[in-house]
């Protein structure tokens, strides 16, 4: 039987940069294709600057990390809500730094691993790289967007998956969103933990993620990384959770808040056991 991607629900003194929310620009709507013209957004890099004495590390212009630095955030004072509209994290929760302007859908699907997959797939969509949009189900079977767009559909029987040409070709956004929901249904933390990309702690960069596979397991996405003159690094971390809910930026405690220190033997987050460096992965 295929396992659904699952995560368990949860368990100062800092302020974000004063950035007024505004409608997305034409360029932002091309880069973040789910945005509506009515949205009110703040780019992540503007809203959450590095701590004093730190500078963002360099990333390639068209990389996943560079794209994440522009991730649109909702206005300050926005709670985290579930796919059904229930409040998960209230305004003022000390563990919450910001909420991404990203739709969740109406089903209980876009959870932790799914949110990371969603953002990576959206980056590839924006970069017009459809042939690279493919992720594995927990069973190990590959779900490739080009195949779905061509009309193939998955038939799942226990742990067996076969693809059958049973629909008309459709490479629209609506079809893409339906394919994502299919991936969310059958992929999870095991899917991400099995990836071969395993960067070292010295090479950690935006777009990497910490994952502990399990049923449930959990994953947090490295949204940004900054370093000081001594070479010490901090990171902004984001997550989705169970039930399906708004993707949000986590807040650390301490002098570098809301950025998390990357100097320990593991990385502790507010809602999960510490992530060892051996859990770091890269697409």
C-alpha positions in Angstrom: 0.0 0.0 0.0 1.3 3.5 -0.9 1.9 5.7 2.1 0.5 9.2 2.1 2.9 12.1 2.9 2.2 13.0 6.5 3.5 15.3 9.3 2.3 15.8 12.8 0.9 19.2 14.0 2.8 21.4 16.5 4.2 22.1 20.0 11.6 37.6 21.0 12.4 40.3 20.8 12.8 40.7 17.0 10.8 42.5 14.3 10.7 42.1 10.6 11.7 45.0 8.3 9.0 47.5 7.8 8.0 46.7 4.2 4.5 47.8 3.1 2.6 45.1 1.2 1.7 45.9 -2.4 0.2 44.2 -5.4 2.7 41.9 -7.2 4.6 43.3 -10.2 4.2 41.9 -13.6 7.6 40.2 -13.2 6.6 38.7 -9.9 3.4 37.3 -11.4 5.6 35.6 -14.0 8.0 34.2 -11.4 5.2 33.1 -8.9 2.5 32.0 -11.3 -0.1 31.4 -8.6 -0.3 35.0 -7.6 -3.5 37.0 -8.3 -3.3 40.7 -9.2 -5.3 41.4 -5.9 -2.7 39.9 -3.6 -0.8 42.1 -1.2 2.8 40.9 -0.9 6.2 41.6 0.6 9.3 39.9 -0.9 11.0 37.6 1.6 14.4 39.2 1.1 13.1 42.7 1.9 10.9 41.7 4.8 13.4 39.5 6.6 16.9 40.9 6.4 19.9 39.1 7.9 20.9 39.8 11.6 23.3 42.6 12.2 26.8 41.7 11.1 25.6 39.1 8.6 25.3 39.2 4.8 23.4 36.9 2.5 25.6 34.3 0.8 25.9 34.5 -3.0 23.6 32.3 -5.1 23.3 31.9 -8.9 20.9 34.4 -10.5 18.4 31.9 -11.8 18.8 29.3 -9.0 16.1 27.9 -6.8 17.7 29.8 -3.9 17.5 33.1 -5.7 13.8 32.5 -6.5 13.1 31.7 -2.9 14.5 35.1 -1.8 11.7 36.7 -3.7 9.1 34.4 -2.3 6.0 36.6 -1.8 4.9 36.9 1.9 1.5 38.1 3.1 1.2 41.3 5.2 2.4 41.3 8.8 -0.3 40.2 11.2 -1.4 37.2 9.1 -2.1 33.9 10.9 -1.4 30.4 9.6 -4.6 28.8 8.5 -5.5 25.2 7.5 -6.9 24.2 4.2 -10.3 24.5 5.9 -9.7 28.0 7.1 -9.0 27.1 10.8 -6.3 29.1 12.6 -3.2 26.9 13.2 -0.8 29.6 14.4 -2.3 32.8 15.7 -0.9 36.3 15.0 1.9 37.0 17.5 2.9 33.4 17.9 6.6 33.6 18.8 7.4 30.7 16.5 6.0 32.4 13.4 8.1 34.9 11.4 5.9 35.3 8.3 3.3 33.5 6.1 3.8 32.9 2.4 1.3 34.1 -0.2 0.7 30.6 -1.5 -2.5 28.8 -2.0 -3.1 25.5 -0.1 -6.1 24.1 -1.9 -9.2 22.7 -0.3 -8.0 19.1 0.3 -5.8 17.9 3.1 -2.9 17.4 0.8 -0.3 20.2 0.7 1.5 19.3 3.9 5.3 19.4 4.8 7.1 17.5 2.0 4.4 18.6 -0.4 5.0 22.2 0.2 8.7 21.8 -0.6 7.9 19.9 -3.7 5.3 22.5 -4.7 7.8 25.4 -4.4 10.5 23.5 -6.3 8.0 22.6 -9.1 6.8 26.2 -9.3 10.4 27.4 -9.7 10.9 25.0 -12.6 7.5 26.1 -14.1 8.6 29.7 -13.9 11.9 28.9 -15.5 10.2 27.1 -18.4 11.9 23.8 -17.6 9.0 21.3 -17.8 11.2 18.3 -18.6 12.8 18.6 -15.1 9.5 18.6 -13.2 9.3 15.1 -11.8 9.1 13.7 -8.3 8.9 10.2 -6.8 6.0 8.6 -4.9 6.8 7.0 -1.6 6.8 3.7 -3.5 9.7 5.0 -5.7 7.7 5.4 -8.9 8.4 8.5 -10.8 5.6 11.0 -11.5 6.7 13.2 -14.3 4.8 16.3 -15.3 5.4 16.0 -19.1 3.9 12.5 -19.0 0.8 13.8 -17.2 0.5 16.8 -19.6 0.6 14.4 -22.5 -2.5 12.6 -21.1 -1.0 9.7 -19.0 -2.7 9.0 -15.7 -1.5 6.9 -12.8 -3.3 3.7 -11.9 -2.4 2.8 -8.3 -3.0 -0.7 -7.0 -1.4 -1.3 -3.6 2.3 -0.5 -4.1 2.1 -0.9 -7.9 1.8 2.1 -10.2 1.2 2.0 -13.9 0.7 4.9 -16.3 -2.0 4.8 -18.9 -2.8 7.2 -21.8 -6.4 8.0 -20.9 -6.8 11.8 -21.1 -6.4 14.5 -23.7 -3.1 16.4 -23.7 -3.3 19.4 -21.4 -0.3 21.5 -20.3 -2.3 24.3 -18.7 -1.9 25.7 -15.2 -5.1 24.0 -14.1 -3.7 20.6 -15.3 -0.4 21.3 -13.6 -2.2 22.0 -10.3 -4.1 18.7 -10.6 -0.8 16.9 -11.2 0.6 18.5 -8.1 -2.3 17.2 -6.0 -1.6 13.7 -7.4 2.0 14.0 -6.3 1.0 15.3 -2.9 -1.3 12.3 -2.5 1.5 9.7 -3.0 4.7 11.4 -2.2 6.0 12.3 1.3 9.1 12.7 3.5 10.4 9.3 2.4 10.4 10.6 -1.2 12.6 13.5 -0.3 14.9 11.6 2.1 15.8 9.2 -0.7 17.2 11.9 -2.9 20.9 11.5 -3.8 21.8 15.2 -3.4 23.4 15.4 0.0 25.3 18.7 0.5 27.8 19.2 3.3 27.1 21.6 6.1 29.9 23.9 4.7 28.0 24.1 1.4 24.5 24.6 2.7 22.5 27.1 0.6 19.0 28.4 0.0 16.9 25.7 -1.6 18.4 22.8 0.4 16.2 21.2 3.1 16.4 19.1 6.2 14.2 15.9 6.1 13.6 13.0 8.4 11.6 10.4 6.6 8.8 8.6 8.4 5.1 8.1 8.8 5.0 10.8 10.0 8.3 12.5 9.3 9.0 16.1 8.7 10.9 18.5 6.4 11.9 22.2 6.7 13.1 24.2 3.7 16.2 26.4 3.8 14.8 29.7 2.4 17.9 31.8 2.9 21.5 31.7 4.3 23.7 34.5 5.6 27.2 34.5 7.1 29.3 36.9 9.2 32.9 37.9 8.9 33.9 34.9 11.1 32.2 32.5 8.8 29.3 31.7 11.1 26.1 31.0 9.2 22.4 31.5 9.9 19.3 30.5 7.9 15.7 31.3 7.4 13.6 28.1 7.6 10.1 27.5 6.3 7.6 24.7 6.5 4.2 23.3 5.7 2.6 20.9 8.2 -0.3 18.6 9.0 -3.1 19.3 8.4 -2.5 21.0 5.1 -1.8 24.7 5.9 -0.2 27.9 4.8 3.5 27.6 4.1 5.2 29.8 6.7 8.6 31.1 7.8 9.7 29.9 11.2 11.1 32.1 13.9 14.2 31.1 16.0 14.9 32.5 19.5 18.1 34.3 20.5 20.3 37.1 19.1 19.9 36.1 15.4 16.1 35.7 15.5 14.2 34.9 13.4 17.2 33.4 11.7 18.4 30.0 12.9 22.0 29.3 13.8 23.7 26.7 11.7 26.7 26.3 14.1 25.4 23.3 16.1 25.6 19.6 15.5 22.0 19.7 14.6 19.3 22.3 13.8 16.4 22.5 16.3 13.1 23.9 15.1 10.0 24.8 17.2 7.8 21.9 16.0 10.0 18.9 15.5 13.0 17.0 17.0 16.4 18.4 15.9 17.5 17.8 12.4 21.0 16.3 12.2 23.3 17.5 9.4 23.0 14.1 7.8 19.4 14.9 7.0 20.4 17.8 4.7 19.2 17.2 1.1 19.2 19.0 -2.3 17.1 18.6 -5.4 
